[in-house]
Each structure stands twice: as structure tokens, then as C-alpha cells.
């Protein structure tokens, strides 16, 4: 998927490697179906991995209400690890993304401040 919205661009691709996410040495997700989202507007954002919800191995709790909005993805929600509320959001998702970002529906992205990402060949 590729999108363009008034000087706001994004590209999403399948991440063709096995990806394991760890928090405090414990595996929170492992997947061979991650998506990698690359976005540029007035600045260049770090790439973001979106993990299918079915590949998440821990219980997450969604913070009530919408937390913000992206002009090309839609409204997002924050998530926390059940029983271990971090100082800021642990993860986020677009539960009803805009049509151009439909691929990230049913996926969650994790805050890299808390997560160690381990990539390996398939």
C-alpha cells in the first residue's frame, strides 16, 4: 500500500522476516506476518512494525477512548500491558483505519521505548 495526503506520504509492506518482540526479557509477540510502515510528512518518521493481534502472546488492555488522529491512518487507541502499566503508552492500534491504511486493521504497533525487536530470516 502506498498513500499520499497533502505532503504526507506512507508506504506499507510485508516484513519478510521472523520478528520477535521482547519486554524485560520476556517474549510478548512472535510473528512471520509483520507489516512495516514507513511514513514521511514535514519530517521522516522511524519505520513502525505492525504485529497481527493473533501473534501477540501477552494480554493487553486498551485505554478507553480515542487518543489521537493521523490524517492518513485515522484515529488511534493506546494499549497497556495488563498488570504492568508503563509510564507512557505500551502500544497503539488503528481499530477502524481509513481505507488507505486498511492493511493495519487487526494489528498493533509497540512503543520501541519498551520493546526489543529481534529479526531473523524465515
C-alpha positions as CSV (number, residue, x, y, z in Angstrom):
1,X,0.0,0.0,0.0
2,X,1.1,3.5,-0.7
3,X,-0.7,6.7,0.2
4,X,-0.4,10.4,-0.4
5,X,-2.3,13.0,1.6
6,X,-1.2,16.6,1.0
7,X,2.6,16.2,1.6
8,X,2.0,13.3,3.9
9,X,3.2,10.0,2.4
10,X,3.2,6.4,3.6
11,X,4.2,3.0,2.4
12,X,3.4,-0.3,4.0
13,X,5.0,-3.7,3.1
14,X,5.1,-7.2,4.4
15,X,8.2,-7.6,6.6
16,X,9.7,-10.8,5.1
17,X,11.5,-11.9,8.2
18,X,10.6,-13.5,11.5
19,X,10.1,-10.9,14.2
20,X,10.2,-11.4,17.9
21,X,9.3,-8.7,20.4
22,X,10.6,-8.8,24.0
23,X,9.9,-6.7,27.0
24,X,12.1,-7.1,30.1
25,X,13.5,-10.3,28.6
26,X,10.1,-11.9,28.0
27,X,8.6,-12.6,24.6
28,X,5.4,-10.5,24.0
29,X,5.0,-11.4,20.4
30,X,6.5,-13.5,17.6
31,X,5.4,-13.4,14.0
32,X,6.2,-14.1,10.4
33,X,3.4,-11.7,9.3
34,X,4.5,-8.3,10.5
35,X,3.9,-5.2,8.4
36,X,6.5,-2.4,8.1
37,X,5.0,1.1,7.8
38,X,7.2,3.9,6.5
39,X,5.8,7.5,6.8
40,X,7.0,11.0,5.8
41,X,5.3,14.3,6.3
42,X,7.1,17.5,7.4
43,X,9.5,15.1,9.0
44,X,10.7,11.5,8.4
45,X,9.3,9.0,11.0
46,X,11.1,5.9,12.1
47,X,9.6,2.7,10.5
48,X,7.0,1.0,12.6
49,X,6.3,-2.7,12.8
50,X,2.6,-3.7,12.9
51,X,2.0,-7.1,14.5
52,X,-1.1,-9.2,13.8
53,X,-3.2,-9.4,17.0
54,X,-3.3,-13.2,16.8
55,X,0.5,-13.3,17.2
56,X,0.6,-11.3,20.4
57,X,1.4,-13.6,23.4
58,X,0.5,-11.3,26.3
59,X,-2.7,-9.7,27.4
60,X,-3.1,-6.1,26.5
61,X,-5.7,-3.6,27.8
62,X,-6.9,-0.8,25.6
63,X,-7.1,2.6,27.2
64,X,-10.7,3.9,26.9
65,X,-11.4,6.4,24.2
66,X,-9.6,7.5,21.1
67,X,-6.2,9.0,21.8
68,X,-5.3,10.8,18.6
69,X,-5.6,11.1,14.9
70,X,-3.4,10.6,11.8
71,X,-4.6,12.2,8.6
72,X,-3.7,9.1,6.6
73,X,-4.4,6.3,9.1
74,X,-7.3,7.6,11.2
75,X,-7.9,7.6,14.9
76,X,-5.7,5.5,17.2
77,X,-6.0,3.9,20.6
78,X,-3.3,3.2,23.2
79,X,-2.7,-0.1,24.8
80,X,-1.0,-1.2,28.0
81,X,0.4,-4.5,29.2
82,X,-2.1,-6.0,31.7
83,X,-0.7,-5.7,35.2
84,X,2.3,-3.6,34.1
85,X,1.2,-0.1,33.2
86,X,4.1,1.7,31.7
87,X,4.8,5.5,32.1
88,X,3.6,6.1,28.6
89,X,1.7,4.0,26.1
90,X,3.0,0.5,25.6
91,X,1.4,0.0,22.2
92,X,-1.2,1.5,19.8
93,X,-3.6,0.5,17.1
94,X,-6.0,1.8,14.5
95,X,-9.2,-0.2,15.2
96,X,-11.0,1.4,12.2
97,X,-8.3,2.7,9.9
98,X,-9.0,4.9,7.0
99,X,-9.4,3.0,3.7
100,X,-5.8,3.7,2.5
101,X,-4.5,2.1,5.7
102,X,-6.9,-0.8,5.9
103,X,-4.0,-3.3,6.0
104,X,-3.1,-2.3,9.6
105,X,-6.5,-3.2,10.9
106,X,-6.3,-6.1,13.4
107,X,-2.6,-5.2,14.0
108,X,-0.9,-3.5,17.0
109,X,2.3,-1.4,16.9
110,X,4.6,-1.4,20.0
111,X,6.4,1.5,21.6
112,X,10.1,1.0,20.8
113,X,11.0,2.7,24.2
114,X,9.9,-0.6,25.9
115,X,10.4,-3.3,23.2
116,X,13.5,-5.1,21.9
117,X,12.9,-6.2,18.3
118,X,14.7,-9.4,17.2
119,X,14.7,-10.1,13.5
120,X,15.7,-13.4,11.9
121,X,15.5,-15.0,8.4
122,X,12.3,-17.0,7.6
